[in-house]
Amino acid sequence: MQNKFVRGLLAASILAMTTACVDDGNDGVNGSNGVDGTNGSAGEQGTPGADGQSAPQSLAISMVGRFVTPAEDKEGAAEIVQYHVASQMIYAINSSGAQATIEIIDASDLGADVSDPLTDESLTSTTFVLPTSVTAGANTLTISDANSIAIHGDLLAVAMAADAHADNGAILFYDISTGTPALVKAVEAGNLPDMVTFTPDGSKALVANEGEPSGDYLVDPEGSVSIITITDGMPADTATQVTFTAFNGMQAELEAKKVRFSNPGNSTVAQDLEPEYIATSNSTAYVAMQENNAMAKIDLTDNSVEIFGLGYKDWSINRIDVSNKDGVNFNTYAGLYGLYMPDTITMMNWKGADFILTANEGDAREYFYDSGDEATCLAAGGVEYDEDDGCLSFIDEARVKDLDLDANSPLAINYDKDVLGRLKVIPAMGDTDNDGDHDELYAFGARSFSIWDSNGLQVFDSGDDFGRITAAVHGEQFNNDEDANEGDARSDDKGGEPEALTVGKIGQQTYAFVGLERMSSIFVYDVTNPYDVRFVDYFYNRDLTDGLEGTEISGDLAPEGMKFVAAEDSPTGEALLITGNEISGSVAVWQIKQQ
């Protein structure tokens, strides 16, 4: 095999050598050029693109209608408002008189801007009188004040407190498809149903039962949440009561989560927790417990409950005016904190996740009752006696000037009795080393609105915007009280007190509207992206030149409730904001356009 392979190589070499000895041939003649190709035909010109739409830079906000209760006592006559899309009617509860009513206000003919928003009364209403006694299941309930209303489709829900403090209240359901409300059913709720709402799909009505104690603290009901199932528009006969009794004995654990408790010392956790407001999706409800600086999260699939505290705002990195005796005077204070203590809360969705918005009003606990005279009050253990308010049985606030500050605290170094000394704080908090004096101070409310994720983590807070902006616009008239133009009157308390809150979509943007109870004004923020929030506008309808204490102020005072109406549901074809104003007894309708 090897020889054969060598012979093959040798033959190949000889052949290559032989080939190389042959002469090269002559070059061939170049061929003629080919014909040029035909140009391709040009394609048809595309349709010119439309000009891009400019992103909205601001909002045009104007009043297009207003209603004022004819009642002599206007306070409490227009607190919570709702809107019925099919009839284009506004519903407002009125508990100012001897018997609770609903004002049904015709909004179908809203048109041009009103000529004088301070005095306009262009909208008319029909008064619907609510009952004082209802049958709920096997029980007959005596009811009094209407605290809240909600509408889903043609079903109206009214939350009514019991006449007796210790008794449960009721939710009255009405069919409003034909104009005049027709009672469908009354369902017993918990003690003091303070707010009612529907899940977005209308399958449940949820009720925040506040369960406040009586003025003498001898009756202290438990707070709870009632869940009423709605099937084909018909409420169930009874409610499922979600209670907090499982947390009894867990006060220390909850306090470690920054949940606050405040009572004379003999209340259980379930008694101290007071549900104030509910925001809900179809699967999860979030319940604000204002005085507790906390929120409950309820899984509506199994009614399990989680409670988390909302923590504290640091006034060393936000500016605050702490005194009602120094005009406009903003400072930062190391060692001063604020409890968020939200009143109204609502929800929005971003990228499939739920976010909770809170109006951080703050609220102290103080309870008065009629003891007859001072001697009887003090003999019964009352804190003090006031001829106007009666016997003070419990209070959890004090001015800083009445507390001892630790000499090494920066608060003591920067102390002035007419500035920081005026601020109302929580005396039970702030003695970090338990030596009897205050190393830190904790005030009521955060003078802001916040956005939280579903885990209870804060993703945005408006900081000191409300105070700074109102001071810039109104000067020393900022932080007015809602019934007097004295200027700077509420700086020592909770500032302008953000209370009313709603969200709505206009165009591609989502906006939050926040009402200040005391200043009677409204802030607007673009919250389309909760991690990139932008202040947009500020407006109000209040005469700041009249109304010394005891005299009437013109305009809309103390927004308590708000309802946003999307453009597609509005009689004007533009978005509306409806406000119920507690002190003036008025309902204002604002039209809002992007520009």
C-alpha positions as CSV (number, residue, x, y, z in Angstrom):
1,M,0.0,0.0,0.0
2,Q,2.8,2.3,0.8
3,N,4.5,1.9,-2.6
4,K,1.3,2.5,-4.4
5,F,0.8,5.8,-2.6
6,V,4.4,6.9,-3.4
7,R,3.9,6.1,-7.1
8,G,0.7,8.2,-7.1
9,L,2.5,11.2,-5.8
10,L,5.3,10.9,-8.3
11,A,2.9,10.7,-11.2
12,A,1.1,13.8,-10.0
13,S,4.4,15.7,-9.8
14,I,5.4,14.8,-13.3
15,L,2.0,15.8,-14.7
16,A,2.3,19.2,-13.0
17,M,5.8,19.8,-14.4
18,T,4.7,18.9,-17.9
19,T,1.8,21.3,-17.8
20,A,3.9,24.2,-16.6
21,C,6.1,24.0,-19.7
22,V,3.3,24.8,-22.1
23,D,3.1,28.5,-23.5
24,D,0.2,30.9,-22.4
25,G,-2.4,31.6,-25.1
26,N,-3.4,35.1,-26.4
27,D,-5.9,37.2,-24.4
28,G,-9.4,37.2,-25.7
29,V,-11.3,40.3,-27.1
30,N,-13.4,42.3,-24.6
31,G,-17.1,41.7,-25.0
32,S,-19.5,44.7,-25.9
33,N,-21.2,46.6,-23.1
34,G,-24.6,45.4,-22.1
35,V,-27.8,47.5,-22.4
36,D,-28.4,49.8,-19.3
37,G,-31.2,48.6,-17.1
38,T,-34.5,50.5,-17.0
39,N,-35.1,52.8,-13.9
40,G,-37.7,51.5,-11.6
41,S,-40.9,53.6,-11.3
42,A,-41.1,55.8,-8.2
43,G,-43.5,54.8,-5.5
44,E,-46.6,56.8,-4.6
45,Q,-46.1,59.6,-2.1
46,G,-47.4,58.8,1.4
47,T,-50.2,60.8,3.0
48,P,-48.9,63.7,5.1
49,G,-48.9,63.0,8.8
50,A,-51.1,64.9,11.2
51,D,-49.5,67.5,13.5
52,G,-48.7,66.1,16.9
53,Q,-51.0,67.2,19.7
54,S,-49.3,69.3,22.3
55,A,-49.3,67.9,25.8
56,P,-51.6,69.8,28.2
57,Q,-49.8,72.4,30.1
58,S,-52.6,73.6,32.4
59,L,-56.3,73.3,33.2
60,A,-59.1,75.8,32.5
61,I,-61.4,75.6,35.6
62,S,-64.7,77.5,35.9
63,M,-67.9,77.2,37.9
64,V,-70.9,76.2,35.8
65,G,-73.5,75.7,38.6
66,R,-74.2,76.1,42.3
67,F,-76.8,75.1,44.8
68,V,-77.3,76.5,48.3
69,T,-79.6,74.9,50.8
70,P,-82.5,77.1,51.8
71,A,-82.2,75.8,55.4
72,E,-81.5,78.5,58.0
73,D,-78.8,76.3,59.6
74,K,-76.5,75.6,56.7
75,E,-73.8,73.7,58.6
76,G,-73.9,70.0,57.7
77,A,-76.4,70.6,55.0
78,A,-74.2,69.5,52.0
79,E,-71.4,67.3,53.1
80,I,-71.2,64.2,50.8
81,V,-72.1,64.4,47.2
82,Q,-72.7,61.8,44.4
83,Y,-73.7,61.8,40.8
84,H,-76.3,59.7,39.0
85,V,-75.2,59.3,35.4
86,A,-78.5,58.2,33.8
87,S,-80.6,61.1,35.2
88,Q,-77.7,63.7,35.4
89,M,-78.7,64.4,39.0
90,I,-76.5,65.3,42.0
91,Y,-77.3,63.7,45.3
92,A,-76.2,65.5,48.5
93,I,-77.0,64.5,52.1
94,N,-78.3,67.0,54.6
95,S,-78.2,66.3,58.3
96,S,-78.5,69.9,59.5
97,G,-82.2,69.7,60.4
98,A,-84.3,67.7,62.7
99,Q,-84.7,64.9,60.1
100,A,-82.1,63.9,57.6
101,T,-82.8,64.5,53.9
102,I,-81.2,64.2,50.5
103,E,-81.1,67.1,48.1
104,I,-81.6,65.8,44.5
105,I,-80.1,68.6,42.4
106,D,-80.8,68.8,38.6
107,A,-77.5,69.1,36.7
108,S,-78.9,68.3,33.3
109,D,-78.9,71.9,32.1
110,L,-75.5,73.1,33.0
111,G,-74.2,75.6,30.5
112,A,-72.0,78.7,30.5
113,D,-69.9,79.8,33.4
114,V,-71.9,81.4,36.2
115,S,-71.7,85.2,36.4
116,D,-70.9,85.5,40.1
117,P,-69.7,82.3,41.8
118,L,-69.8,83.8,45.3
119,T,-73.6,84.3,45.2
120,D,-74.8,82.0,42.4
121,E,-77.8,79.8,43.1
122,S,-78.6,78.6,39.6
123,L,-79.2,75.0,40.4
124,T,-82.5,73.7,41.9
125,S,-83.3,70.6,43.9
126,T,-86.0,68.3,45.1
127,T,-85.8,67.4,48.8
128,F,-86.2,63.7,49.7
129,V,-86.9,63.0,53.4
130,L,-85.2,60.0,54.9
131,P,-87.0,57.8,57.5
132,T,-86.3,57.8,61.2
133,S,-87.1,54.1,61.6
134,V,-86.5,51.1,59.3
135,T,-86.9,47.3,59.5
136,A,-83.6,45.5,58.8
137,G,-84.1,41.8,58.8
138,A,-85.9,40.9,62.1
139,N,-84.9,44.2,63.8
140,T,-86.5,47.6,63.8
141,L,-83.8,50.3,63.9
142,T,-84.3,53.9,65.0
143,I,-82.0,56.0,62.9
144,S,-81.0,59.7,62.8
145,D,-78.1,61.3,60.9
146,A,-77.2,60.5,57.3
147,N,-73.4,60.3,57.2
148,S,-72.6,59.1,53.6
149,I,-74.1,58.1,50.3
150,A,-72.8,56.1,47.3
151,I,-74.3,55.3,43.9
152,H,-73.6,52.4,41.6
153,G,-75.8,52.3,38.5
154,D,-79.3,52.9,39.7
155,L,-78.7,51.7,43.2
156,L,-78.3,54.4,46.0
157,A,-76.8,53.5,49.4
158,V,-77.3,55.8,52.4
159,A,-75.3,55.3,55.6
160,M,-77.3,56.3,58.7
161,A,-76.4,56.3,62.3
162,A,-78.6,54.9,65.1
163,D,-80.4,57.3,67.3
164,A,-78.9,55.7,70.4
165,H,-75.1,55.8,70.7
166,A,-74.7,52.1,71.6
167,D,-76.8,50.8,68.8
168,N,-75.9,49.7,65.3
169,G,-76.8,51.9,62.3
170,A,-78.1,50.9,58.9
171,I,-77.5,51.1,55.2
172,L,-80.6,52.1,53.2
173,F,-80.7,51.0,49.6
174,Y,-82.8,52.9,47.1
175,D,-83.7,52.3,43.4
176,I,-83.3,55.7,41.7
177,S,-84.0,54.6,38.2
178,T,-87.3,56.4,38.1
179,G,-86.4,59.7,39.7
180,T,-87.9,59.5,43.2
181,P,-85.9,57.1,45.3
182,A,-87.8,53.9,46.1
183,L,-86.6,51.9,49.2
184,V,-85.3,48.5,48.2
185,K,-84.0,47.2,51.5
186,A,-82.5,48.3,54.8
187,V,-79.5,46.3,56.0
188,E,-78.1,46.6,59.6
189,A,-74.5,47.7,59.7
190,G,-72.1,48.2,62.6
191,N,-71.9,51.1,65.1
192,L,-71.8,54.5,63.6
193,P,-71.6,53.8,59.8
194,D,-69.6,56.8,58.7
195,M,-68.9,56.0,55.1
196,V,-70.3,53.7,52.4
197,T,-68.9,52.8,49.0
198,F,-69.4,50.2,46.3
199,T,-66.7,48.0,44.7
200,P,-66.1,49.1,41.1
201,D,-68.1,46.1,39.8
202,G,-71.0,46.8,42.2
203,S,-70.9,43.4,43.7
204,K,-70.4,44.6,47.2
205,A,-71.2,47.6,49.4
206,L,-68.6,48.4,52.0
207,V,-69.2,50.4,55.2
208,A,-66.7,52.0,57.6
209,N,-68.3,51.7,61.0
210,E,-66.4,54.3,63.1
211,G,-67.7,53.2,66.5
212,E,-66.8,56.4,68.3
213,P,-67.2,56.5,72.1
214,S,-69.8,58.6,73.8
215,G,-68.9,61.9,75.2
216,D,-68.4,60.6,78.7
217,Y,-66.5,57.5,77.4
218,L,-68.9,55.2,79.2
219,V,-70.0,53.7,75.9
220,D,-67.1,52.7,73.6
221,P,-68.3,50.5,70.7
222,E,-65.9,48.5,68.5
223,G,-65.0,49.8,65.1
224,S,-65.7,47.5,62.2
225,V,-66.3,47.1,58.4
226,S,-69.6,45.8,57.1
227,I,-69.6,44.0,53.7
228,I,-73.0,43.7,52.0
229,T,-73.2,41.4,48.9
230,I,-75.1,42.7,45.9
231,T,-76.6,40.1,43.5
232,D,-78.4,41.3,40.4
233,G,-78.9,44.7,42.0
234,M,-80.4,43.2,45.2
235,P,-78.5,43.7,48.5
236,A,-78.3,40.7,50.8
237,D,-80.5,40.7,53.9
238,T,-77.6,40.8,56.3
239,A,-74.0,42.1,56.2
240,T,-70.8,40.3,56.9
241,Q,-69.1,42.1,59.8
242,V,-65.3,42.3,59.6
243,T,-64.1,43.1,63.1
244,F,-60.7,43.8,64.7
245,T,-61.2,41.6,67.8
246,A,-58.5,39.3,66.6
247,F,-56.0,42.1,67.3
248,N,-57.1,42.5,71.0
249,G,-54.0,42.0,73.1
250,M,-51.7,43.0,70.3
251,Q,-51.4,46.7,71.0
252,A,-47.7,46.7,71.6
253,E,-47.1,44.9,68.4
254,L,-49.2,47.3,66.5
255,E,-47.6,50.3,68.2
256,A,-44.2,49.0,67.0
257,K,-45.7,49.4,63.4
258,K,-46.5,53.0,64.3
259,V,-50.2,52.5,64.9
260,R,-51.5,55.0,67.5
261,F,-53.8,54.3,70.4
262,S,-55.4,57.0,72.5
263,N,-58.1,56.4,75.2
264,P,-58.5,56.7,79.0
265,G,-56.8,53.3,79.3
266,N,-59.6,50.8,79.4
267,S,-60.4,50.4,75.7
268,T,-59.5,47.3,73.7
269,V,-57.7,47.5,70.4
270,A,-61.0,46.8,68.6
271,Q,-62.6,49.6,70.5
272,D,-59.8,52.1,69.8
273,L,-59.6,51.4,66.1
274,E,-62.0,53.7,64.3
275,P,-62.6,53.1,60.5
276,E,-63.1,56.5,58.8
277,Y,-63.0,55.9,55.0
278,I,-62.7,53.1,52.5
279,A,-61.1,52.9,49.1
280,T,-61.6,49.6,47.2
281,S,-60.9,47.6,44.2
282,N,-63.0,44.4,43.4
283,S,-60.6,42.3,45.4
284,T,-59.0,44.5,48.1
285,A,-60.3,47.2,50.4
286,Y,-58.1,49.8,52.2
287,V,-59.6,51.3,55.3
288,A,-58.3,54.6,56.8
289,M,-58.4,54.7,60.6
290,Q,-57.7,58.4,61.1
291,E,-57.1,58.8,64.8
292,N,-55.0,55.7,64.8
293,N,-52.7,56.9,62.0
294,A,-53.2,53.5,60.4
295,M,-54.7,51.7,57.5
296,A,-56.4,48.3,57.4
297,K,-56.0,46.1,54.3
298,I,-58.9,43.7,53.7
299,D,-58.7,40.8,51.3
300,L,-62.3,40.6,50.0
301,T,-61.8,37.0,48.8
302,D,-61.6,35.8,52.4
303,N,-62.1,38.9,54.6
304,S,-58.6,38.6,56.2
305,V,-57.2,41.7,57.7
306,E,-53.8,43.3,57.9
307,I,-53.1,46.5,59.8
308,F,-50.1,48.9,59.2
309,G,-49.2,52.2,60.6
310,L,-48.5,55.2,58.3
311,G,-45.4,56.5,60.2
312,Y,-44.4,60.1,60.7
313,K,-43.6,63.1,58.6
314,D,-40.2,64.8,59.4
315,W,-40.6,68.6,59.8
316,S,-36.8,69.0,59.8
317,I,-36.9,68.6,56.0
318,N,-40.2,70.3,55.3
319,R,-41.2,73.8,56.3
320,I,-44.1,74.5,58.6
321,D,-45.7,77.5,60.2
322,V,-46.4,76.4,63.8
323,S,-48.0,79.5,65.3
324,N,-51.2,81.5,64.9
325,K,-49.5,84.6,66.4
326,D,-46.7,85.3,63.9
327,G,-48.2,85.8,60.5
328,V,-46.4,84.0,57.7
329,N,-43.4,82.3,59.3
330,F,-42.2,79.0,57.9
331,N,-39.3,77.1,59.5
332,T,-37.9,73.6,59.8
333,Y,-37.7,71.9,63.2
334,A,-35.4,69.1,64.0
335,G,-37.2,66.7,66.3
336,L,-40.7,67.7,65.2
337,Y,-42.8,65.1,63.4
338,G,-46.4,64.9,62.1
339,L,-48.7,61.9,62.1
340,Y,-50.4,61.6,58.7
341,M,-53.9,60.7,60.0
342,P,-55.8,60.7,56.7
343,D,-59.5,61.5,56.4
344,T,-60.6,60.8,52.8
345,I,-58.7,58.2,50.8
346,T,-59.1,57.0,47.3
347,M,-57.4,54.7,44.8
348,M,-55.9,54.7,41.3
349,N,-54.2,52.0,39.2
350,W,-50.8,52.4,37.5
351,K,-49.2,49.6,35.5
352,G,-51.6,47.1,37.0
353,A,-50.8,48.0,40.6
354,D,-53.1,49.7,43.1
355,F,-52.0,53.0,44.8
356,I,-53.9,54.7,47.6
357,L,-54.1,58.5,47.9
358,T,-54.7,60.0,51.3
359,A,-55.7,63.5,52.4
360,N,-53.6,63.9,55.6
361,E,-55.9,66.0,57.8
362,G,-55.1,64.8,61.4
363,D,-57.5,64.6,64.2
364,A,-57.3,64.8,68.0
365,R,-59.7,63.0,70.4
366,E,-61.6,65.2,72.8
367,Y,-65.0,64.2,74.3
368,F,-67.5,66.5,76.1
369,Y,-70.8,65.7,77.7
370,D,-73.5,67.5,79.5
371,S,-72.8,67.1,83.2
372,G,-75.1,69.8,84.5
373,D,-72.5,71.9,86.3
374,E,-68.8,72.1,87.0
375,A,-68.9,70.4,90.4
376,T,-70.6,67.4,89.0
377,C,-68.1,67.3,86.1
378,L,-65.0,67.3,88.3
379,A,-66.5,64.9,90.8
380,A,-67.1,62.4,88.0
381,G,-63.4,62.6,87.0
382,G,-63.8,65.2,84.2
383,V,-60.7,67.0,83.0
384,E,-62.2,70.4,83.0
385,Y,-65.6,72.2,82.6
386,D,-66.5,74.7,79.9
387,E,-69.8,76.6,80.0
388,D,-70.3,76.2,76.2
389,D,-69.0,72.7,75.6
390,G,-69.8,71.1,78.9
391,C,-67.6,68.5,80.8
392,L,-64.4,67.5,79.1
393,S,-63.9,63.8,79.8
394,F,-60.9,63.1,77.7
395,I,-58.4,65.0,75.5
396,D,-55.1,63.8,73.9
397,E,-53.6,67.2,72.7
398,A,-51.7,69.9,74.4
399,R,-49.7,73.0,73.4
400,V,-46.0,72.8,73.4
401,K,-45.8,75.6,76.0
402,D,-47.5,73.3,78.5
403,L,-44.9,70.5,78.1
404,D,-41.3,70.2,79.4
405,L,-38.7,70.0,76.6
406,D,-35.5,68.2,77.2
407,A,-32.8,70.9,77.5
408,N,-30.5,69.1,75.1
409,S,-33.2,68.8,72.4
410,P,-32.9,71.1,69.4
411,L,-36.6,71.9,70.0
412,A,-35.7,73.5,73.4
413,I,-32.8,75.5,71.8
414,N,-35.2,76.9,69.2
415,Y,-38.1,77.4,71.5
416,D,-40.3,80.5,71.6
417,K,-43.5,80.4,73.6
418,D,-45.3,82.5,70.9
419,V,-44.0,80.4,68.0
420,L,-43.3,76.7,68.7
421,G,-45.0,77.0,72.0
422,R,-48.3,77.6,70.3
423,L,-48.3,74.3,68.3
424,K,-50.8,71.6,69.5
425,V,-49.1,68.2,69.8
426,I,-49.7,64.7,71.3
427,P,-48.4,64.8,74.9
428,A,-48.3,61.0,75.2
429,M,-45.6,60.8,72.5
430,G,-41.9,62.1,72.4
431,D,-40.4,61.1,75.7
432,T,-37.8,58.8,74.1
433,D,-35.7,58.1,77.2
434,N,-38.7,57.9,79.7
435,D,-37.3,60.6,81.9
436,G,-40.4,62.7,82.1
437,D,-39.6,65.4,79.5
438,H,-40.1,65.6,75.7
439,D,-37.1,64.8,73.5
440,E,-39.3,64.9,70.3
441,L,-42.7,66.3,69.4
442,Y,-45.5,64.8,67.4
443,A,-48.2,67.0,65.8
444,F,-51.6,66.1,64.3
445,G,-51.7,65.7,60.5
446,A,-49.2,66.2,57.8
447,R,-50.7,69.2,56.0
448,S,-50.3,67.3,52.7
449,F,-51.6,64.5,50.5
450,S,-49.7,61.3,50.0
451,I,-49.6,58.3,47.6
452,W,-48.9,54.8,49.0
453,D,-48.4,51.5,47.4
454,S,-50.4,48.4,48.3
455,N,-47.7,47.4,50.8
456,G,-48.2,50.6,52.8
457,L,-45.0,52.2,51.5
458,Q,-45.2,55.9,50.7
459,V,-44.2,56.8,47.1
460,F,-45.1,60.5,47.2
461,D,-46.0,63.3,49.6
462,S,-46.8,66.9,48.7
463,G,-44.4,68.1,51.4
464,D,-45.0,71.7,52.4
465,D,-46.7,72.7,49.2
466,F,-50.1,73.5,50.7
467,G,-48.8,75.9,53.3
468,R,-46.3,77.6,51.0
469,I,-48.7,78.0,48.1
470,T,-51.6,79.3,50.1
471,A,-49.2,81.7,51.9
472,A,-47.9,82.9,48.5
473,V,-51.4,83.4,47.1
474,H,-53.2,84.8,50.2
475,G,-50.5,86.3,52.3
476,E,-51.4,86.5,55.9
477,Q,-54.9,85.3,55.1
478,F,-53.5,81.8,54.6
479,N,-54.5,79.1,57.2
480,N,-57.8,80.9,57.8
481,D,-60.5,79.1,59.6
482,E,-63.5,78.1,57.5
483,D,-65.8,80.5,59.1
484,A,-63.6,83.6,59.8
485,N,-61.1,85.7,57.8
486,E,-58.7,86.4,60.6
487,G,-55.5,85.0,58.9
488,D,-53.0,82.5,60.3
489,A,-55.7,81.2,62.6
490,R,-55.0,77.5,62.0
491,S,-51.2,77.4,61.8
492,D,-51.0,76.2,65.5
493,D,-53.4,73.4,64.8
494,K,-53.4,71.4,61.6
495,G,-53.0,74.2,59.0
496,G,-55.4,74.2,56.1
497,E,-56.6,70.6,56.9
498,P,-56.7,68.6,53.7
499,E,-59.9,66.6,53.9
500,A,-61.8,66.1,50.6
501,L,-60.1,64.0,47.9
502,T,-60.9,62.5,44.5
503,V,-59.1,61.4,41.4
504,G,-60.2,61.5,37.7
505,K,-58.9,61.2,34.2
506,I,-59.0,64.0,31.7
507,G,-57.6,63.2,28.3
508,Q,-54.6,61.0,29.0
509,Q,-53.8,62.5,32.4
510,T,-55.0,61.4,35.8
511,Y,-55.5,64.3,38.3
512,A,-55.9,64.3,42.1
513,F,-58.1,67.0,43.6
514,V,-57.5,67.8,47.2
515,G,-59.8,70.1,49.2
516,L,-58.6,72.0,52.3
517,E,-61.4,72.2,54.8
518,R,-60.2,75.3,56.6
519,M,-59.0,77.4,53.7
520,S,-62.0,76.1,51.6
521,S,-59.7,75.8,48.6
522,I,-58.7,73.0,46.2
523,F,-55.3,71.8,44.9
524,V,-54.8,69.9,41.6
525,Y,-52.0,67.5,41.0
526,D,-51.1,65.4,37.9
527,V,-50.7,61.9,39.4
528,T,-50.7,60.0,36.1
529,N,-47.4,58.5,37.2
530,P,-47.4,58.2,41.0
531,Y,-43.6,58.3,41.0
532,D,-43.5,61.6,39.0
533,V,-46.3,63.8,40.5
534,R,-46.7,67.4,39.4
535,F,-48.5,70.3,40.9
536,V,-51.0,71.8,38.3
537,D,-53.4,74.3,39.8
538,Y,-55.1,75.9,42.8
539,F,-58.5,77.4,43.0
540,Y,-61.2,78.5,45.5
541,N,-64.6,80.3,45.8
542,R,-64.4,82.2,49.0
543,D,-64.4,86.0,49.7
544,L,-61.4,86.7,51.8
545,T,-62.3,90.3,52.5
546,D,-65.4,89.8,54.7
547,G,-66.7,87.6,57.4
548,L,-65.2,88.4,60.7
549,E,-66.0,85.8,63.3
550,G,-69.7,85.6,63.8
551,T,-70.6,87.1,60.4
552,E,-71.3,85.2,57.2
553,I,-68.6,84.7,54.6
554,S,-69.6,84.6,50.9
555,G,-68.7,81.5,48.8
556,D,-68.2,77.8,49.3
557,L,-66.8,76.9,52.7
558,A,-65.2,73.7,54.0
559,P,-65.3,71.1,51.2
560,E,-66.1,67.9,52.9
561,G,-66.9,65.6,49.9
562,M,-66.0,65.6,46.2
563,K,-67.2,63.7,43.1
564,F,-65.4,63.7,39.8
565,V,-67.5,63.2,36.7
566,A,-65.8,62.1,33.5
567,A,-66.4,64.0,30.3
568,E,-68.3,61.1,28.8
569,D,-70.8,61.1,31.7
570,S,-71.1,64.9,32.0
571,P,-74.1,66.9,30.7
572,T,-71.6,69.5,29.3
573,G,-69.3,67.0,27.5
574,E,-66.4,68.2,29.7
575,A,-65.1,66.8,33.0
576,L,-66.8,68.1,36.2
577,L,-65.8,68.3,39.8
578,I,-68.7,68.5,42.3
579,T,-67.9,69.6,45.8
580,G,-70.1,69.4,48.9
581,N,-69.3,72.3,51.3
582,E,-70.1,71.6,54.9
583,I,-70.2,75.1,56.5
584,S,-71.9,77.1,53.6
585,G,-74.4,74.3,52.9
586,S,-73.6,74.6,49.2
587,V,-72.8,72.3,46.3
588,A,-70.5,73.7,43.6
589,V,-70.0,72.3,40.1
590,W,-66.7,73.1,38.4
591,Q,-66.0,72.4,34.8
592,I,-62.4,71.4,34.0
593,K,-60.7,71.4,30.6
594,Q,-57.2,70.7,29.5
595,Q,-55.4,73.5,27.6
